[in-house]
Amino acid sequence: MNRLLIFCVGCILLAGCSVNFTEPPGRRCDDTHACPPEQVCIELRCQSVEEPLPDGGPNTDGGTDGGTDGGTDGGTDGGPHTVTISVNPSSVSVAPSKSYTFTATVTNASDTSVTWSVSEGAAGGTIDAAGLYTAPAQNGTYHVVATSVEDTTQSSTATVYVALLPPGLALHLSADSLLGRDVPLPADGAPVSSWSDLSGNAHDVSQPDASRQPLFKLTGVNGRPTVAFDGNTTGTGDYLRSPAFTGPLPQPLFVFLVYKAPPADVNKTLYDAPTAAGGNRIRLQATNIPLGGLQLFAGKFASPGAQKTTDSFYQVTAVYDGANSRLRANRIDEFINNHDPGSAGMGGLMLGGRQDLLDSAFAQTELAEVLVFARLLSQSEVDLVEAYLQDRYFP
């Protein structure tokens, strides 16, 4: 002991000599026997602060010992999951008194069945256990609800727009309302000097030159009226046109029409734009190869669609949307190899002939109805317009 004391005193007196008197961990401790610096009292034993805590101590990182962020043995986010429901589609357009089938997807449930209801009750239509919704006769906006059978606190809602046509019509010509809604029709065979736009946008088409006016047919297709263009190629071909629109309608553009396929020894124009529309010119023509095939133009030509039977009536959906353009006839998509007709908008409407009045391009055709939407339509909205035209002209 004396030797150790002498050694320690000697070291202190010598420059550069130091001794660490820190007590090693493991000594007992309690409220009256504190641990040395750099040690803590845990379970009555002094331990270094760098040593791992004993198993079962506090842990906030979600490990296997009960952490708070979802560890495997009972973290707070590893409990039962909430039942969720989605209804497809989330919104749809349906004609009055027509039907549409909804589907529901339920997750985190052993029982994936749902009960269906209509928020507005009977006034909003009916829906059966299979999701078949039948719209009321009254136009309006209604809501279909799917509720989980397993957890009745969980539900999902779809919006139903009930109307004959989707909102947002930019132009609407119908031969059975030639001069406006509830206005008496002209006599069969009467010349047509004007055709009123029913959309409320005043995009009427007209022809002041009596020698180039088409004729009104009282029973053109399915007992409904049409406007008949003669397709004259000797300088007096019939056509109707609007003034240039105040503001051109941009793409996407959806044009629906019911027309009679013209004889097409050369390309025949069904609609175009007036000269005053400038570069805002969309066009639809019937080609001679394939015979009667329809071709979109909005600055350049897309490929023509399928052959048509001359003098037969068709309903057509022409979609102008750049590289996403498409063509449908009688509610069926047509294959077109190059489906990009360009990006031009619609600056006006000319029916029956080409804007430069090229004699050979005048079409011998009949038009029953033309509808234009200057916005992107959902497929259910396209279906709604096509169903409307089918009911009227091809029941």
PEGI-V648776 format. One line per field, one symbol per residue. ss: DSSP state (2 for helix, 1 for strand, 0 for the rest). psi: psi as a letter, one per 40 degrees, with the letter a starting at -180 (. if undefined). A space follows every 10 residues. Layout:
ss=???
psi=???
//
This chain:
ss=0222222222 2220000000 0000000100 0000000011 1100111100 0000000000 0000000000 0000000000 0001111100 1111000011 1011111000 0001111100 2222011000 0111000001 1111111100 0000111111 1100000011 1111222000 0000000000 1001100000 0000110002 2200111111 1001111111 0000000001 1000000010 0011111111 0000000111 1100222000 0011110000 0001111000 1000000000 0011111111 0222011110 0110000000 0000010001 1000000022 2101111111 1110000022 2222222222 22200
psi=dddddddddd dddhhehihh ehhiieiiia degiiiieii hhfehhiiee iiiiheiihe efaeffieff ieffideeai ihhiiihhie iihhiheiih hiiihhifid heiiiiihde addeaihade ehhhiidhia hihhhhhhdd geehiihihh hhidiiifhd ihhhdefdei hehiiiihei iheihhheee effiiihdhd efhiihhdgd hfeiiihhhe fhefefiiii iiihidhihi iihhhhihih hihgdihhhd iaiideebeg hiihihiehi hehihihfdi hiiiaiiihh eiiihihhhh fbeeiihihf ehhihhdhfh eaeiaheihh heiidefhde ehhgihhdih hhhfihiidd dddddddddd dddf.
//
